[in-house]
Amino acid sequence: MKRDYTKYISALLLFGTNGIVASAILLNSYEIVFFRTLIASLFLGAMFLITRGKFKGLEHKKHLVWLLISGGAMGASWMFLYEGYAQIGVSMATLAYYCGPVIVMVLAPLIFKEKMVATRIIGFLSVLLGMFLVNRDTLIQSGLTWGLFCGIMAAFMYAVMVIFNKKAVSINGLENAVWQLLASLVTVGIFTVIKQGLVIPVTLVDVVPILLLGIVNTGIGCYLYFSSIQQLPAQSVAILGYLEPLSALFFSAIFLQERLTSIQVVGAVLILGGAAFGEFWGRKKQADG
């Protein structure tokens, strides 16, 4: 299990550097996501074939449809997130994006018939207050900006991704990641072709960070992630998962010199703390009940 913890934490830290790597690529958000999903799909697809994996999803067509919808939502979420990176910075976009788990938490009683406990309501209110504090100055000065809208939409698409993924219970592990990335690739590819055609201008400066983002951050990161979470306790996965946004804030402060004001720091604590509190204690209360 120690090895699985190492793999999981390594994946989270890799994901936390996504915004840093993306900032070095001189392409727009949907072009970056297209190359990310293309390279990662090829990498994980090859790994799946080398390990002689079997596509069980073809035997469970209803669950496969849920998973393809989830993958499409993941592609849309990434496009919104990377546009958020470009418009409002890695820190702010990451904090908006991590409202996604709270949206899942709120919708779970309606979709999965899970009981809504008081701790989850407290966590949700904490996240709402945190979001207001983080974006207070922007909202007062400019209202709902395009960058903030993208961050919020990334969170909603994240919620759609998780909800439909949870419905595809018979498809898991590396196969789950392969189907998700393929669906994401198709979604982003169609959008990219409609937006600008088949030609994407890539300079030599972009090649290394694109390969790094596709192979290491997404391909290897997804492999480490999906091959470890099935071996770890669910609560450990949920709580340790917040290392990703925390590391993203840390890395953006070091490498991009992004800084949060004192009020925004309080807001960040409320968002991440509220989400973690609602997830951990909410599950605990449900188990006790």
C-alpha positions in Angstrom: 0.0 0.0 0.0 2.9 2.3 0.6 3.8 2.0 -3.1 0.2 2.9 -4.1 0.3 6.0 -1.8 3.5 7.0 -3.5 2.0 6.6 -7.0 -1.2 8.5 -6.0 0.6 11.4 -4.4 3.0 11.6 -7.4 0.1 11.8 -9.8 -1.5 14.6 -7.8 1.7 16.6 -7.8 2.1 16.1 -11.5 -1.5 17.4 -12.0 -0.6 20.3 -9.8 2.0 21.5 -12.4 -0.4 21.4 -15.3 -0.9 25.2 -15.2 2.8 25.8 -15.1 3.6 23.7 -18.1 0.6 25.1 -20.0 1.8 28.6 -19.4 4.9 27.8 -21.5 2.9 26.8 -24.6 2.1 29.6 -27.0 -1.3 28.1 -28.1 -4.8 28.8 -27.1 -6.7 26.7 -24.6 -8.5 24.3 -26.9 -5.3 23.7 -29.0 -3.4 22.8 -25.8 -6.1 20.4 -24.6 -6.3 18.8 -28.1 -2.6 18.0 -28.0 -2.8 16.9 -24.4 -5.6 14.4 -25.0 -4.1 13.2 -28.3 -0.7 12.4 -26.9 -2.0 11.0 -23.7 -4.5 8.8 -25.6 -1.8 7.4 -27.7 0.4 6.8 -24.7 -2.2 5.1 -22.5 -3.7 3.2 -25.5 -0.2 1.7 -26.2 0.3 0.9 -22.5 -3.2 -0.8 -22.4 -2.3 -3.0 -25.4 1.2 -3.8 -24.2 -0.3 -5.0 -20.9 -2.8 -7.1 -22.9 -5.8 -5.3 -21.5 -9.3 -6.2 -22.6 -12.0 -3.7 -23.5 -14.8 -4.9 -21.2 -16.7 -1.8 -22.0 -17.9 -3.3 -25.3 -19.8 -5.9 -23.2 -21.5 -3.2 -21.1 -22.8 -0.7 -23.7 -24.9 1.3 -21.3 -22.0 1.9 -19.0 -19.8 2.7 -22.0 -22.2 5.4 -23.0 -22.0 6.9 -19.5 -18.3 6.8 -19.7 -18.1 8.5 -23.1 -20.3 11.3 -21.8 -18.0 11.6 -18.9 -15.0 11.8 -21.2 -16.6 14.4 -23.3 -17.3 16.5 -20.2 -13.7 16.0 -19.1 -12.5 17.5 -22.4 -14.9 20.4 -22.1 -13.8 20.9 -18.5 -10.1 21.0 -19.5 -10.8 23.6 -22.3 -12.6 25.9 -19.8 -9.9 25.4 -17.2 -7.0 26.2 -19.5 -8.8 29.2 -20.8 -9.2 30.2 -17.1 -5.5 29.8 -16.7 -4.9 32.2 -19.5 -7.5 34.8 -18.4 -7.3 34.9 -14.6 -4.1 32.9 -13.7 -3.5 29.4 -12.4 -4.3 30.2 -8.8 -7.7 31.7 -9.4 -8.8 29.2 -12.1 -7.7 26.3 -9.9 -9.7 27.5 -6.9 -12.8 28.0 -9.1 -12.3 24.5 -10.6 -12.1 22.8 -7.2 -15.7 23.9 -6.6 -16.5 20.9 -8.8 -16.3 18.3 -6.1 -18.7 20.4 -4.0 -21.2 20.5 -6.9 -21.0 16.7 -7.0 -21.6 16.6 -3.2 -24.7 18.7 -3.5 -26.2 16.8 -6.5 -25.4 13.3 -5.0 -28.6 13.2 -2.9 -30.7 13.8 -6.1 -28.8 11.6 -8.5 -27.4 8.8 -6.3 -30.0 9.0 -3.5 -27.3 9.7 -1.0 -28.3 11.3 2.3 -27.5 15.0 2.7 -25.9 15.5 6.1 -25.3 18.7 8.0 -21.5 18.6 7.6 -21.9 18.6 3.8 -24.2 21.6 3.9 -21.6 23.4 6.1 -18.9 22.5 3.6 -20.9 23.8 0.7 -21.6 27.1 2.4 -17.9 27.4 3.3 -17.0 26.9 -0.4 -19.5 29.6 -1.5 -18.1 32.1 1.0 -14.6 31.2 -0.1 -15.4 31.7 -3.7 -16.9 35.2 -2.9 -13.8 36.2 -1.0 -11.4 35.0 -3.7 -13.3 36.8 -6.4 -14.7 39.7 -4.5 -12.4 42.4 -6.0 -13.0 41.2 -9.5 -16.7 41.0 -9.1 -16.9 44.5 -7.6 -14.7 46.0 -10.4 -15.7 44.1 -13.5 -18.6 41.8 -12.6 -18.6 38.2 -14.0 -15.5 38.2 -16.3 -14.9 35.6 -19.0 -12.0 34.1 -17.1 -14.1 33.6 -13.9 -17.0 32.2 -16.1 -14.5 29.7 -17.6 -13.4 28.6 -14.1 -17.0 28.1 -13.0 -17.9 26.2 -16.1 -14.8 24.0 -15.6 -16.2 23.1 -12.2 -19.6 22.2 -13.6 -18.1 20.1 -16.4 -15.9 18.4 -13.7 -19.2 17.5 -11.8 -20.7 16.1 -15.0 -17.6 14.0 -15.6 -17.6 12.6 -12.1 -21.3 11.8 -12.0 -21.4 9.9 -15.3 -18.1 8.2 -14.4 -19.7 6.9 -11.2 -22.5 5.4 -13.3 -20.1 3.4 -15.4 -19.4 1.0 -12.5 -18.3 -2.0 -14.7 -15.5 -0.2 -16.5 -12.5 0.8 -14.3 -8.7 1.0 -14.0 -6.6 1.8 -17.1 -9.5 0.9 -19.5 -11.6 3.7 -17.8 -8.8 6.2 -18.5 -8.4 5.1 -22.1 -12.1 5.5 -22.9 -12.2 8.8 -21.0 -9.3 10.3 -22.9 -10.6 9.0 -26.3 -13.9 10.7 -25.7 -12.2 13.8 -24.6 -10.0 13.8 -27.7 -13.0 13.5 -30.0 -14.9 16.3 -28.2 -11.9 18.7 -28.3 -11.0 17.6 -31.8 -14.4 18.4 -33.2 -14.4 21.8 -31.4 -10.9 22.6 -32.7 -11.8 21.7 -36.3 -15.0 23.8 -36.2 -13.1 26.7 -34.7 -10.1 26.9 -37.0 -9.8 23.9 -39.3 -7.3 21.0 -39.4 -4.1 23.1 -39.2 -2.6 24.0 -35.8 0.5 26.2 -35.9 3.0 24.7 -33.5 6.5 26.3 -33.1 9.6 24.5 -31.9 9.3 26.4 -28.6 6.0 24.6 -28.0 7.1 21.0 -28.7 8.9 20.2 -25.4 6.1 21.5 -23.1 3.4 19.9 -25.3 5.2 16.5 -25.0 5.7 17.0 -21.3 2.1 17.9 -20.7 0.8 15.0 -22.9 3.2 12.2 -21.9 4.3 13.0 -18.4 1.5 15.1 -16.8 -1.4 13.4 -18.5 -0.3 10.0 -19.7 1.9 8.9 -16.8 -0.1 11.0 -14.4 -3.4 9.2 -15.3 -1.6 5.8 -15.2 -0.3 6.5 -11.7 -3.7 7.8 -10.7 -6.0 5.1 -12.0 -3.7 2.3 -11.0 -3.4 3.4 -7.4 -6.9 4.7 -6.4 -8.5 1.2 -6.5 -6.0 0.0 -3.9 -6.4 2.8 -1.4 -9.2 3.6 1.1 -11.8 5.9 -0.4 -11.4 8.5 2.4 -7.6 8.6 1.8 -8.2 9.2 -1.9 -10.7 12.0 -1.1 -8.6 13.9 1.4 -5.2 13.4 -0.3 -6.9 14.6 -3.5 -6.7 18.2 -2.2 -2.9 18.0 -2.6 -3.5 18.8 -6.3 -5.0 22.3 -5.8 -2.7 23.1 -2.9 0.4 22.1 -5.0 -1.0 24.2 -7.9 -1.2 27.3 -5.7 2.3 26.6 -4.4 3.9 26.0 -7.8 2.2 29.1 -9.4 3.5 31.2 -6.5 7.1 29.9 -7.1 7.3 29.7 -10.9 4.7 32.3 -12.1 5.0 34.7 -9.2 1.2 34.7 -8.7 0.2 36.0 -5.3 -3.1 35.9 -3.5 -4.1 38.8 -1.2 -4.8 38.0 2.5 -8.5 38.0 1.8 -8.0 35.6 -1.1 -5.9 33.3 1.1 -8.8 33.2 3.6 -11.1 32.4 0.7 -8.8 29.6 -0.6 -8.7 28.1 2.9 -12.5 28.2 3.1 -12.8 26.6 -0.4 -10.4 23.8 0.1 -11.1 23.3 3.8 -14.9 23.4 3.3 -14.7 20.9 0.4 -12.4 18.5 2.4 -14.6 18.9 5.5 -17.8 18.1 3.6 -16.2 15.1 1.9 -14.5 13.5 4.9 -17.0 14.2 7.7 -19.9 13.8 5.3 -18.8 10.3 4.4 -18.1 9.6 8.1 -21.5 10.7 9.2 -23.1 8.6 6.4 -21.1 5.6 7.5 -22.1 6.1 11.2 -25.8 6.6 10.2 
